[in-house]
Amino acid sequence: MGTLQENILKLIGEQCSPRWELEEYRGHIIINLPDTEEDYRAICQQVKKEITKCVQQHFPERDTELLFEVRNGSWNFSFKLRKIMITGP
């Protein structure tokens, strides 16, 4: 796993829900959610929003695309954050 993904896993573990189980598999960052009776789609959208905000705040410039997969039982939800290179004036 690349250093960026290691740093992002650590960051998500520290700043997002401590109930999430995090791992990396074949370039994907996997977020295993605890079982819940709540609306899965709403939870996944909230997870995506939290992770996106956290990554963009701490890693505004990235030279790789980040792939995330949110899992809850038999439900899976994937999203990616594209690479962002900031060029000078």
Helices and strands as residue ranges (DSSP letters): H 3-15, E 21-25, E 28-32, H 40-58, E 66-72, E 75-81
